[in-house]
Amino acid sequence: MSTRQKTSNERLSSEELSGEDLIASYPLAGFEPHVHQTWLFGFWGTEGLFDPMPSLGDRYGDDFDPDRFDFQAHEQAVANACLEVSRRRLETAFREAAPEVRLEGVGGKRRDGLYIQVEVTRTFCRFLRRHICRDAGFERQGQHLRDFASWLEDRYTSYPGFHPWHSTGPEDWIEETAGFTDFRPCRQGHKLGALLKFVTTHYERHYGEEWSEIDIYYAANETGPISPEIYCEESG
């Protein structure tokens, strides 16, 4: 797998980017459906908003006993609520091609990552290829691919203290996923999650409404009761 960062001279210019050419070597004829683990947008950055401690401190004061609070159940409720919000956003952006996603759990160094299993289908892959590489219905042919190239450069250009494992070149991403049809070589599932985020946020930026962390927080609270007090055992 190529992870080398390209120099500015090596990167494809906007005029040279051709989505049709980039995916031509990877026909869908040999596609194999598969389920792959990845991360899902819409949770990282919001976990602080769901921190139960301020609310519990205000309610119980010095009498609050952390041993009476079910942190695991509260975390699971927050994860499920955020998953539902992100699922709705996927369905809006991908429409009939939205993949089935199943929650695996919360992980990461700060337990700020939402991990899922994604069913990678032919319909899903065809949509990815069309949205990023063809965008035939867009007013400027090839604009989506240029947007993808800019998005990769913003996210994966190295700087002091940050050395990404992933390329900033869309041609590398296409090669390493066999034309957006096979995500299994990326064992950590990062590329699949990144593509889910790119397509969804790109769609929202151009055709919908962008979401902030506070928007996600309020929408998640509308999916069901996740008030901290629910998970605190009252003293007898």
Backbone hydrogen bonds, N-H to C=O, Kabsch-Sander energy under -0.5 kcal/mol:
donor,donor_aa,acceptor,acceptor_aa,energy
3,T,1,M,-0.5
10,E,7,T,-0.6
11,R,7,T,-1.6
16,E,13,S,-0.5
17,L,13,S,-1.3
22,L,18,S,-2.0
23,I,19,G,-1.9
24,A,20,E,-0.9
26,Y,23,I,-1.9
30,G,27,P,-0.7
31,F,28,L,-1.9
34,H,120,V,-1.5
36,H,118,V,-2.2
38,T,116,I,-2.2
40,L,114,L,-2.2
46,T,43,F,-2.3
47,E,43,F,-0.7
49,L,46,T,-1.2
50,F,46,T,-0.9
50,F,47,E,-0.5
51,D,48,G,-1.1
56,L,52,P,-2.4
57,G,53,M,-3.0
58,D,54,P,-2.3
59,R,55,S,-1.8
60,Y,56,L,-3.0
61,G,56,L,-0.5
61,G,57,G,-1.9
63,D,60,Y,-1.9
64,F,61,G,-1.6
68,R,65,D,-2.4
69,F,66,P,-1.7
70,D,231,Y,-2.9
71,F,69,F,-1.4
74,H,70,D,-2.1
75,E,71,F,-2.6
76,Q,72,Q,-2.2
77,A,73,A,-2.1
78,V,74,H,-2.3
79,A,75,E,-2.5
80,N,76,Q,-2.5
81,A,77,A,-2.1
82,C,78,V,-2.7
83,L,79,A,-2.4
84,E,80,N,-2.0
85,V,81,A,-1.7
86,S,82,C,-2.6
87,R,83,L,-2.6
88,R,84,E,-2.0
89,R,85,V,-1.8
90,L,86,S,-2.4
91,E,87,R,-2.3
92,T,88,R,-1.7
93,A,89,R,-2.2
94,F,90,L,-3.3
95,R,91,E,-1.1
97,A,94,F,-2.2
98,A,95,R,-1.9
102,R,117,Q,-2.1
104,E,115,Y,-3.1
105,G,115,Y,-1.7
107,G,113,G,-2.2
111,R,108,G,-1.3
112,D,107,G,-0.5
113,G,107,G,-2.3
114,L,40,L,-0.5
115,Y,105,G,-2.9
115,Y,113,G,-0.6
116,I,38,T,-2.7
117,Q,102,R,-2.5
118,V,36,H,-2.6
119,E,100,E,-2.1
120,V,34,H,-3.0
120,V,118,V,-0.8
121,T,119,E,-0.9
125,C,121,T,-2.4
126,R,122,R,-2.8
127,F,123,T,-2.0
128,L,124,F,-2.2
129,R,125,C,-2.5
130,R,126,R,-2.3
131,H,127,F,-3.2
132,I,128,L,-2.4
133,C,129,R,-2.0
134,R,129,R,-0.6
134,R,130,R,-1.2
135,D,130,R,-3.6
138,F,135,D,-1.8
141,Q,139,E,-0.5
143,Q,140,R,-2.4
146,R,142,G,-1.8
147,D,143,Q,-2.6
148,F,144,H,-2.4
149,A,145,L,-2.4
150,S,146,R,-2.2
151,W,147,D,-2.4
152,L,148,F,-2.5
153,E,149,A,-2.0
154,D,150,S,-2.3
155,R,151,W,-1.9
156,Y,152,L,-2.9
157,T,153,E,-1.2
159,Y,162,F,-2.0
162,F,159,Y,-3.2
172,D,169,G,-0.8
173,W,169,G,-1.5
174,I,170,P,-2.4
175,E,171,E,-2.1
176,E,172,D,-2.9
177,T,173,W,-0.9
178,A,175,E,-1.4
179,G,174,I,-3.8
181,T,177,T,-2.6
182,D,177,T,-2.5
186,C,183,F,-1.0
187,R,185,P,-1.5
189,G,186,C,-2.1
193,G,189,G,-1.7
194,A,190,H,-2.6
195,L,191,K,-2.3
196,L,192,L,-2.1
197,K,193,G,-2.1
198,F,194,A,-2.9
199,V,195,L,-2.4
200,T,196,L,-1.8
201,T,197,K,-2.8
202,H,198,F,-2.7
203,Y,199,V,-2.4
204,E,200,T,-2.5
205,R,201,T,-2.2
206,H,202,H,-1.8
207,Y,203,Y,-3.6
208,G,203,Y,-0.9
208,G,204,E,-0.8
216,I,212,S,-2.0
217,Y,213,E,-2.3
218,Y,214,I,-2.3
219,A,215,D,-2.4
220,A,216,I,-2.7
221,N,217,Y,-1.9
222,E,218,Y,-1.0
223,T,219,A,-0.6
223,T,220,A,-1.1
226,I,224,G,-0.5
230,I,227,S,-1.6
231,Y,228,P,-1.6
232,C,229,E,-1.3
233,E,68,R,-3.1
233,E,231,Y,-0.6
